[in-house]
Amino acid sequence: MSSNHSQVLLHVVFEHAAGYALFAVKEVEEIGMLLPQVVEASVLNVGKFSSVVNLSAFFPFKSAQTALENINAISEGVLHADLKLFLETNLPIGGKKKALLGVSDAKLGAALQEDLDLSIQTGGVVAEIIRGIRLHFHSLVKGLTAQAASKAQLGLGHSYSRAKVKFNVNRADNMIIQSIALLDQLDKDINTFSMRVREWYGYHFPELIKIVSDNSTYCKLAKLIGNRKELSEESLEALEEITMDSAKAQAILDASRSSMGMDISPIDLINIESFSNRVVSLSNYRQELQEYLRSKMGQVAPNLAALIGDVVGARLISHAGSLTNLAKYPASTVQILGAEKALFRYWGSPSLLGVRMAAVMAGQGWIGSGALKTRGNTPKYGLIFHSTFIGRAAAKNKGRISRYLANKCTIASRIDCFSEVPTSVFGDKLRGQVEERLSFYETGDAPRKNLDVMKEAVAEATEVAAEIKRKLVKKEKKKLKRAKKLKALAEAEGGEVEVEQPNGDSEAQENGVTPKKKKKKQLAEEDVTTNGVEATPAKKKKRKIDSVEAEPEVKEVEVEVEKKKKKKD
């Protein structure tokens, strides 16, 4: 390259599954002018492209784990220590000539610019050059074949995808997200279908709608009653079982005798009964799903469930995307989580939200088109409105209690996300604090200090966690002991039976003869039979050898078992 002060040294960093590569680009200005020619001719032709770029340095990854760590950092826009060291070592930083680094990812470019104080370029010429490098990478790096490059890419692709799928795998919060989404869908469907049953069966027995308000109960009754004219005193007990109320059952029976409904044909009744049966089964499944959600919340986020309830806690996790995301949110965000429409209707464009909030907080107000037209209040709560605490609070205290509850929800979600042994101790204590704060707003009784409550919670949680760990260790020890005993018994029994009953292939399989031995026996038998010689002498010799080899193993196992018995005694 020429030593002009005006010329810029463009280097391009390329991240491959095999390692990092740094390429020096020749004649930057000419490439910028001849961009169509570069795209059409140079990029597709290896010979022409190698005259445009030149490999400056290559840093191969030492292991698959290192490659995975680096690619994870790149995907999150974080500068990894390996990449930083590679660029500091090989990039000509400083001096008279300016160093310009081309990067494919803008986030990574921003991190490089901040840490290494480099001039970064993305897009345009750089994007085309990286396209060419990606196409001819194995040809530009000496010693790297196309097969090796594709193997490295395949291996890293699998490990990267696996790591993404397995991230926070023990928490299984994605199961909670799916459960609460299905629960909401079931609520809508059951409600819609129940209204359809009410309208459909209402032509025949309109008085039943006024007597029974519950959807599931109505569908069960519609299925049981069928034609109201056939309802008699004998079916009163069945009605009482469904309604759980003798007065209601009697009212249904009386109403059926003096109903104003139209007559209905048997085929219509069959259809109504079939549809009612479907609605009832959906209602039963909904109850099972709610139990499943309760158990999952107890495993994944026990503190959040103890504080705010299973359903509301699951909704918060679902809306945040994961328990980790919820734990990262500040309390102010958790408070209005789920009320985005109302918030953005008030603040205008979401992109200007931060600017407007900063201006209002600074006391400057907001001057501009479409700003605070309604002059209304911002929402005080989102999903946490469904909590019983806010429902119990007075109108003037709803905002205060929602702010306090959001604060406690944030603490609970962080404990659930980052604690090794999940317990509900903190959730119970936090719930007690919210109860105390609620009574403070109503009666004026001073609540306990947060420090004292947390000290109690930490002491209790430590004891509970120790007990859980102790139980787990005991279980593991029992499993290991059982496995060792079974192994020892299997080896001992297998050896003894092999000596006593050497005949028969099926017996050999049952009594622990290995497949290799069996195969050898079969081959020996086949060889003997094909040569026309009797098979018995060869078999006898073989089995004698096997029995001699098996005897010391059996004795050793027996000695070990006796020693263990003596120790126990």
Secondary structure, 3 states (H helix, E strand, C coil): CCCCCCCEEEEEEEECCCEEEEEEECCHHHHHHCHHHHHHHHCCCHHHHHHHEEEEEEEECCCHHHHHHHHHHHHCCCCCHHHHHHHHHHCCCCCCCEEEEECCCHHHHHHHHHHHCCEEECCCHHHHHHHHHHHHHHHHCCCCCHHHHHHHHHHHHHHHHHHHHCCCCCCCHHHHHHHHHHHHHHHHHHHHHHHHHHHHHHCCCCHHHHHCCCHHHHHHHHHHHCCHHHCCHHHHHHHHHHHCCHHHHHHHHHHHHCCCCCCCCHHHHHHHHHHHHHHHHHHHHHHHHHHHHHHHHHHHCHHHHHHHCHHHHHHHHHHHCCHHHHHHCCHHHHHCCCCHHHHHHHHCCHHHHHHHHHHHHCCCCCCCCCCCCCCCCCCCCCHHHHCHHHHHCCHHHHHHHHHHHHHHHHHHHHHHHHCCCCCCHHHHHHHHHHHHHHHHHHHCCCCCCHHHHHHHHHHHHHHHHHHHHHHHHHHHHHHHHHHHHHHHHHHHHHHHHHHHCCCCHHHHHHCCCCHHHHHHHHHHHHHHHHCCCCCHHHHHHHHHHHHHHHHHHHHHHHHHHHHHHHHHC
